Amino acid sequence: MNQYLKQFIEEKFNKSGKALDLGAGEFYNVACLKHFGWKCDGVDKNQGINLEKKYIAKNSPYDLVFSNFVFHQIKNKSIFLNTIIDNLKYNGWVFLQTFDTTDKICKRGIDKKELREFFRQQGLKNISTKIFSHYDNDLGHKHWHKILQITAQK
């Protein structure tokens, strides 16, 4: 499971809840959360879900909506961000990780100030952003990335 997501969940939630993974890929984080007692749904383009368009899950609203390393691929960032917000219940949390604009893989980035301001304008609270270096140890990768992480509460 994404170690940063796991740490975030341990800090913010004292019991299992309901989560949505936008851009779930191989559904690894979904499976891990289910293992920990969460009710977790995931969607991905491999299922025919177009995250460039507004998406409201059938089990919405969620305690947590998260997305890991999908945002940099999205062209219409405001629609994607509104999808996150619209699937959150009141006091629910968003956890978003993407590549920072300074990372070599990032072609369609958004800087942390813009992201913070977007969430602030949407009425989210407890907004936290950070940029950090992370070593990608996956097979065939073996290099450093600059990661942008933002969390916020509805």
Secondary structure, DSSP 8 states (H G I E B T S, - for coil): --HHHHHHHHHH-SS--EEEEET-TT-HHHHHHHHTT-EEEEE-GGGT--TTS----TT--EEEEEEES-GGG-S-HHHHHHHHHHTEEEEEEEEEEEE-TTSTT-SS---HHHHHHHHHHTT-EEEEEEEEEEEE-STTT-EEEEEEEEEEE-
